[in-house]
């Protein structure tokens, strides 16, 4: 498939995943390391409430908020 056709499919909102070989895909500078953080129960409850409102997992809320704060620093 030519790039123009691929771009057109993408621009039209078509699912292009079947045209991609993601077997060796990686996110540069996105290596991860697991950390454990203890939060008070009230924070967990607030995080869960926000996660439910957004329709995402609690971990996503934490990652987004920490990233936003780091960008401000």
N, C-alpha and C positions, 0 to 999 in steps of 0.2 A: 504494500500500500504506500502511496506517495504521501509526503508530509501534508500537502494541501488537502487531500481527502481526509487524513487523520484529523487535522485541525478543524475541518468542516464538521465532522462527526462530533468532535468535542464541543465546538461552539453551539451546535444544535441540541446539546444536552444528551446525546446518545451515550450509553454505557460503553466506554472504550476499553474497559479492563481486559476484555478477551484479546485485545491486540497487543497487550503489554506482557513482557516476560519479567515478572517481579521476583523470580527465584533467587536472584543475587542482588536485589535492591537493598540499599541501606541509606540511612539518613546521616550525612556527614555532620560532624560536630554534635551529634545527638546521642552519643553513647550514654548509656544509663547506668546508674548505680543505685541499688536499693538502700534506703535509709529508714530507720524507725524513729518515729516522733510520737511522744505521748501528749495527748490533748486532754484538757478537762472535759467532762461529760457534756457541759453546756455548749462547748465549742463543736463537739461532734454532732450534737442535735441541730445546731445552727447550720453546720456544713451540710448535713443530710437534708435539711429543709431547703436550702439553696440548690443543692444538687437535684432534688426532686422537681423544684420549680423550673430548672433549666433542662431537665430530662437527660442529665449526664451522671456518671458515677462521682462519688465523693472525691476520689483521687484527681479527677479532672478539674474540679473546682479549686482544690488546693494548688495544683500545678499552675493554673491560670493566675490565681491571686499572687502566688509567690513570684511568678514571672513578671507580672505587672509591677510589683513592688521593687524587684531588682532593676527593672528598666528605669524607675524613678531615682534610684540611688546613684 
